[in-house]
């Protein structure tokens, strides 16, 4: 029902990308969806999970998915430069 990426947030050597999602389905289908997220080639975590029953055995799930990726050397240098500049202020 919803797939809304947020702004990427860089850290020391990685960046996170939050994605707000809303999905609906049978309880076991929601479980299979979460299992498929765990099989993705990148690290993915679920946060702020809300499960709500709907009609006819359907479950609505809202959550924030957090994905992680490594920064390349240029991105790490730019992030370090930006944080050093912010510390000096």
N, C-alpha and C positions, 0 to 999 in steps of 0.2 A: 504494500500500500504506500510505503514511503521509503525513499533512499536519498538522504540529503547529506552530502559531504560538507564538513566544516573546513575551517582554515587549518593548514598544516602547521604544526608547532615544532620547530627545531630544538634539539637538546645538544649535549656535547658531541655525540657521535652518531646520533640517530634522530629521526623525525617521526612524530606521530600524526595521524590523520583521523580525526573523529568523524563518524558517520552516524547520523540518526536514522533509525529504521523503525518501520511498523510492518508487521506481518500477521497474517491470520491463517489458521488452519486447524486441523485436528491436533490434539495434544502430541501424538506420536510424530506427526509431520513437523511440528515445531522442534521436537527433539532431533529429528533427522536433519533439519535445517542447521541447527546449532552444531551437530556433528560434522556436517559438510564445511562449516566455517572453520572448524578445528583442523580440517585436512588441507586448507589452503597453504600454498608454499611460503607465505609470509606469516609472521606472528600476528594473531588477531585475538583480542580480548573483548569480552562483553561487560558492560557496565550499566548501572541504573535500570535493571531489567524489571519490567512490569508485565505480569500475566493476568489477563482478565477474561473470564468466561463470556461467551456470546451465545448466540442461538444454535440449537441443534448440534451440540458437541464441538462447536468451533471455539478456538481460543485466540484472543488477540494478544500479541506481544509487542511491546515497545521497548527499545533498548538503544544504547549508544555503543556502537562497535568502534573499537580503537585498533587501527593498523599501525605497524611499525616498519620503518625501513632505515637502512644504514645511509648516512650521508657520505658523498664522495669527498675526496680531499679538498677540492675547491669550496664545496659547501661548508665543510668543517672550518676552514680558514675564515670564510666570510662570517660564519656564526660567532667564532672566537673574537674576530675584530669588532663585531657589533656588540657583544657582551662586554668586552673590555672598554669600549667607548661609553657604554651605559654605566659602568662602574665608576668611571672618572667623573661623571656628572654629579 
